[in-house]
């Protein structure tokens, strides 16, 4: 009888382990595959910054998840969302004549919007960026790029580089402007803005 009980106990343990693995899946686990799935291009960027040391990169990313994984973005009131959408549309128009100024204002607007959604305030840029990378890993580099070209170090950026940074920043803006994360892919304000052919080129560029 004791042997039968041991066998049954082993089967139960095996079923529990399998169920746990299936539940966690590659995108939910904290191992390498889970982090790569969760962070996507951000994972590769952090590994490169650690000179190819994947373990060091994974420790950093795991720490980001620990610190910011439970963050639940605050919804924006409808009127506030409309104001942000109008401001972003104005910046896209301003880019035509003053691309550098428009990019600088776009960086400030993103920082302010992220703070409104409950992410760390823009004054804590590194902390804000880490939190955004946990929840918007595929768009956060747009924020990083627009901040760079808006800084003194990026003053020599070409118009094309400014345009690419602005387009990347717009992708994060579209994510942050949603009332709830589950709205991804639907009910986005200014759906025409999703057109990837939208022009952010200055007058006379032939575009």
Buried (B, 14 or more C-beta within 10 A) or exposed (E): EEEEEEEEEEEEEEEEEEEEEEEEEBEEBBEBEBBBBBBBEBBEBBBEEBEEEBEBBBEBBBEBBEBBEEBEBEBBEEEEBEEBBEBBEEBBEBBBEEBBEBBBBBBBBBBBBBBBBEBBEBEBBEBBBBBBBBBBBBBBBBBBBBBBBBEEEBEEBEBEBBBBBBBBBBBBBBBBBBBEEEEEEEEBBEEEBEEEEEEBBBEEEEE
